[in-house]
Amino acid sequence: MAFNKVALAAFICMGISAGGAQASVVLAGNATSNIATSLNALGVTFTNIGTTMPTSLGAGTTLILSYDGGYGPYQNYTSALNTGADVIVFGGSCDGGGWSSWTGLYINNSGGCWHTDGANGSWNTVANNAATQFLPSYYNPINNSLTYHVEHLFATPDTVLLGANSEGNAIAAFRTYANGGSFNYLAMDPGPYGTAEDINNFTVKYLQGAMLAAQDGLSNQVPEPGSLALMGLGLIGLMGYRRKNKPN
């Protein structure tokens, strides 16, 4: 059974939920305060499990990780991603060891890191797709600590680069896996840093696109503004329903 976005939007607006079929959204990390605030602003129900990465993920799970610095033990989610789980990552480290090795399992991060100064630390959108559709083309945070660009990312098979700093270094990427799984990494530090304006104007918007891309994959077809207003983030509640009912 297939649903298009307009049909899903109407489904949500009628007040019908997916009930027991709802996918789980799990938040973990040592810097989750602003991510939790953003999820609440978007109306997403989630469980905050603390600082440690879960050891396993279900096929219908969206795991959101937000770290300030590296924090082990690190888990390899490749098998879960290939069975349909989605992982969204914020922040981290550029330690050349634990964290860098872990993110390197998913996206090429073999370049430099640590950009935090003014305009060089700002965000520039470099892709037009579901993951970036709510973001401004350029954003320079009020709280410059948010602009810690902890790793530089490079083209990887099945990966789309989403954003860059003002020096042209890629700092966000989305990788697709079999059966609808995905890995989205923003190498900035919005979890613990950012003013209220930064949260509303950047962190919420990045997370909104990340959640929709996790649910529906990447597409260069950005929905009409009217459809976006209908959809909101209620689509997230139907991620598990879509996956359970996709054609074999």
Residue, then its C-alpha position, 0 to 999 in steps of 0.5 A: m500500500a503506497f501513500n504520496k505526501v499529499a495523501l499523508a498530509a490529509f491523513i494527518c490533518m483529519g487527526i488520524s494517527a498510525g497508532g501501534a504502527q508508529a516508528s520510534v524516534v530515539l535521542a541519545g548523546n551528551a549534548t541533546s538539549n537544543i535537539a530535544t527543544s527542536l523535536n518538541a517544537l516540531g511535535v515529534t514524540f521521542t525517547n531520550i535514552g541518555t549519553t550512550m549509543p544504543t547497541s542495536l536498532g530496529a528497522g523502523t527506528t530513527l536514532i538521533l545522536s548529538y554529541d559535544g566531543g567524542y563519546g564511546p563506546y561507538q556502535n556499528y549501525t551498518s547492518a541496521l541501516n541496511t535493514g531500514a533504520d535511520v540515523i541522524v547525527f549532530g556534532g561530535s569530534c575531529d579526534g582522528g580516533g574514536w569519533s572520526s573512525w566511527t563516522g568514517l564507517y559511513i561517510n568519507n571524513s579524511g580531510g581537516c576540521w575545526h572551523t569556528d570563526g565568524a563568516n568562515g563558520s557559517w552554513n551554506t546550502v549546496a543541495n536542493n532536496a528533501a533534507t535541505q528544503f526548509l533551510p536558508s541558503y546561507y546562515n551565520p549563527i548568532n552564537n558562533s560556538l554552534t559553527y564548530h565544524v568538527e569534520h570535513l566530509f567528502a563524496t561517498p557512494d550513495t551520498v549527497l553533500l548537503g552543506a558547506n562552510s564559507e571556505g567550501n568544506a562540506i560539513a553535512a551529508f546524507r547517505t542512503y542504504a538498502n531498504g530505506g535506511s539512511f545516515n545524515y551527519l551535520a558536522m556542526d554543534p547545535g546540540p549544546y549551542g545556539t540562541a533561541e533565534d539560532i534554534n528557530n532559524f537553523t536547528v529546527k529547520y535542519l532537523q525538520g528536513a532531516m526527519l522528512a528525508a529519513q522518512d521519504g528518502l532524498s528527492n529533488q522534487v521539493p513539495e509545493p508550499g501549500s503541501l508543506a504547510l499541511m504535512g508538517l512533521g506529522l509525517i514522522g508518525l507514519m514512518g513505520y506505517r509506510r515501511k510496513n506497507k510498502p510493496n514487496 
